[in-house]
Amino acid sequence: MANLKPYTDQVSDAYARLTTGMRTLRCPVPGCTLRIRYRHVTPDEDSRLVALAHDHTRHDNRK
């Protein structure tokens, strides 16, 4: 059976965007479960959150 986790995550993100207007950022590293949801932030804060989500070394829990 196929792994439905990525599909359910996409549905969850779309639902959050449609119902509450929240944007979702995810880490592009396979297996990383980081998800940042936000709304009503300044452009500077948006840039900071995007950089945090896309830089895996800044949020990796493994030491």
C-alpha positions as CSV (number, residue, x, y, z in Angstrom):
1,M,0.0,0.0,0.0
2,A,1.3,3.5,-0.9
3,N,2.4,5.9,1.8
4,L,-0.5,8.4,2.2
5,K,1.3,10.7,4.7
6,P,2.4,13.2,2.0
7,Y,-1.1,13.3,0.6
8,T,-2.8,13.9,3.9
9,D,-0.2,16.6,4.8
10,Q,-1.1,18.4,1.5
11,V,-4.8,18.1,2.2
12,S,-4.2,19.4,5.8
13,D,-2.2,22.4,4.5
14,A,-4.8,23.2,1.9
15,Y,-7.6,23.0,4.5
16,A,-5.7,25.4,6.8
17,R,-5.2,27.9,4.0
18,L,-8.8,27.8,2.9
19,T,-10.5,27.9,6.3
20,T,-8.2,30.1,8.3
21,G,-6.0,31.9,5.7
22,M,-2.8,30.3,7.2
23,R,0.2,29.6,5.0
24,T,2.3,26.5,5.7
25,L,6.0,26.2,5.2
26,R,7.8,22.8,5.2
27,C,11.4,21.8,5.3
28,P,12.5,20.4,1.9
29,V,14.6,17.6,3.5
30,P,13.0,14.2,3.2
31,G,11.9,12.8,6.5
32,C,11.9,16.2,8.3
33,T,8.6,16.9,9.9
34,L,9.0,20.6,10.5
35,R,5.9,22.6,9.6
36,I,5.4,26.3,10.2
37,R,1.9,27.8,9.9
38,Y,1.4,31.5,10.0
39,R,-0.8,34.4,8.9
40,H,-0.8,38.2,9.1
41,V,3.0,38.7,9.4
42,T,5.2,41.4,8.0
43,P,7.2,40.8,4.8
44,D,10.4,40.7,7.0
45,E,8.9,38.1,9.3
46,D,7.8,36.1,6.3
47,S,11.3,36.1,4.9
48,R,12.7,35.0,8.3
49,L,10.2,32.1,8.5
50,V,11.0,31.0,5.0
51,A,14.7,31.0,5.7
52,L,14.2,29.1,8.9
53,A,12.1,26.4,7.3
54,H,14.4,25.9,4.3
55,D,17.7,25.8,6.3
56,H,17.6,22.3,7.9
57,T,20.7,23.0,10.0
58,R,18.8,25.7,12.0
59,H,16.0,23.4,13.1
60,D,17.4,19.8,13.0
61,N,16.8,18.1,16.4
62,R,19.5,15.5,16.0
63,K,22.8,16.3,17.7
